Structures are given as structure tokens and as C-alpha cells.
């Protein structure tokens, strides 16, 4: 896995600020919540992973370059 630049991490933090509602699109992990699960962003770590408190109680982060979520706070 390739780590993002500091600029990329800052862009992700601006795009997904704390409190943003997101929906899981894809996660390659056997413990992943189901696609379509929604949650609230708790932050973005230094390697660009979006830390999410999923509505189903799962705490897995959305890994930069591997997993996909989308903002749904405007839905």
C-alpha cells in the first residue's frame, strides 16, 4: 500500500470533516459492515484513513486507496 502525501491527507480531511455522514460503498475486509451502512466521520488519520463510527457499531476505518465511502449528508 502506498501512503498519501500530506497534501492528500489534508484534502481528505477537508472533504470529510468530523461529523460528516457517510455511506459505505466498498470495503475489502471480512469484518466489514454491509455495503450501504451509514456512519459518522470521527476523523482522518495521518495515512488518510477515514475513521467512522458506523451505525451498526462497527469501528473499522475506510482505508485510503483500498475502501470507498461517499458523503451522504446532502441526501
N, C-alpha and C positions, 0 to 999 in steps of 0.2 A: 504494500500500500504506500502510495506517495502522499506525503504531508503537504497541506496547502501553505501558501505564503501568508505572512502576517496580514497583507492587504486583503487576501481572500477571506481570511477569518474575520476581519473587520467588516467586510461586505456581508458575510453571512449573519453576523451579529446585528447589523442594521436591518437586514431583511427579516430576521426572526428575533425581534426583541422579546425580553421576558414578558410573559403574559399572553403572547400570541397563540391563538387557536390553530392547531394543525391537524391534518388527516394523514394517516399512513397510506402510502401508495405502494411501497415495496420495501421489504426488509429480509435479507438473507440470513436468517437465524432460526434454529428450531424452536426457540423460546419466544419468538416474535409475536406480538399481538396480531390479530387478524387484520388483513388489508381493510381499510375503511375505518379503523379505530381512530378516534379523535383524542386529543390531549392538549395540554398547555405547556408551552416552552418555559423551562426553568433556567435556561442559559445556553451559551455556546462555549465549549471548552477550547483550549489552545490548539487542538488539532482539527477544529472545525466541526466536531460532532455536536448535533443539536440535542441537548438534554431535555427530555419530555416526561411530564407526569401524565401517562396515558390514563384515560377514563376508566379502563378496566383494572387499574392498579399496577400494571407493568411499569418498570422503570428503565427499560432499555433505551439507549440513545440512538439517534439516527446518524449513522456513520458517514462522514464525508466521503464522497466518491463511490460509496457502496449501496447505501439505502436511499430511499426517496420519500419525502413528505411534501405536502403542499399546505400553504396557508388556507384556512377556511374561515377566518374571522370576518371576511366580507360576504360570505354566503348568506 
